[in-house]
Amino acid sequence: MKSKRLIFAFIMLSLMGEFCSHHRSGEVIAWVNDEPIYFNEFQKRLKAVWGEPSGDEDFDYRLRLKCLEEMITQRLILKEAERLKIKLSDQELEKELGQLLDLDRADFLQTLNELGLNEKEWKEQFRALLLIKKTVDVVLRYQVEVSEDELKSYYQSHRDEFVAPERVRVKQILVSDEKLANSLWRRLKKGADFSELAREYSQSPEAKKGGDLGWVERGQLPRAIEDVIFKLKPPKITKPIKTAFGYHILKVVERTAPEKLSFSEVKQEIYKRLLEEKKDQLYKEWISQLWKRSQIVINYQLI
């Protein structure tokens, strides 16, 4: 529950100072179509999202400028939602709230209190965030298409990327005692059944499955183990290998060589990749147009 509350707090901190509806006073760091962004809003957002200054003056200036640009962009999207008459219904809000985090009400209210918010303010801020997401989706949804020819062309020019990696299927016996590990290895060399010994002696979770780890790729097991098992041919058994977890005895059951994947196997992956690329490009162009047709005045002395 604690981790969920931390995630929840992070989401809310990223919103603080962004969409507050109550009146603020003080210096204005930017005007967006005659609407102010106050310097204290900017400072709160900067600290919540980017943390303390790094000490690198140029780097910190770029971060501050990026933070302000993000705030301006969000204001522009909300204004566009108003122009297009895009709204977020109470039902949509409640649905998203229900899916956000599985927090009970006591934890929910405690977290809000720690952030200095009440429930009404929190919902207003979260509604604004969801409205931004909905507006972007509505604007871009029907403007992006990926044709079959584009999918095939991408596949042909990126075939080296679509390769099923080398894999091995292994069984494992894991024990904490070196003498026991050596004793079990000698029994295996004499013909003892690997799965039976795994069920009886192994201290790892897959012991009840006869030590079957299933198929593994490079990068999924400790390096000391991978360096051995990816050199063995089935049905070889390793000597005990020591790692931080204990002593491992592994049996290589099967292995597959790297294999190029067919177009049909990766078509959906390519579609998602190209779709996201096109959406990202279209989003940038759309935001650029919003900036160009808006009246934006920035007080750079306050950045």
Buried (B, 14 or more C-beta within 10 A) or exposed (E): EEEBBEEBBEBBBBBBBBBBEEEBEEEBBBBBEEEBBBBBBBBBBBBBBBEEBEEEEEEBEEBBEEBBBEBBBBBBBBBBBEEEEBEBEEEBBEEBBEEBBEBEEEBBBEBBEEBEBEEEBBBBBBBBBBBBEBBBEEBBEEEBEBEEEBBEEBBEEEEEEBEBEEBBBBBBBBBEEEEBBBBBBEBBEEEEEBBEBBBEBBEBEBBEBBBBBEEBEBEEBEEEBBEBBBEBEEEEBBEBBEEEEBBBBBBBBEBEEEEEBEBEEBBEEBBEBBEEEBBEEBBEEBBEEBBEEBEBEBBEEBB
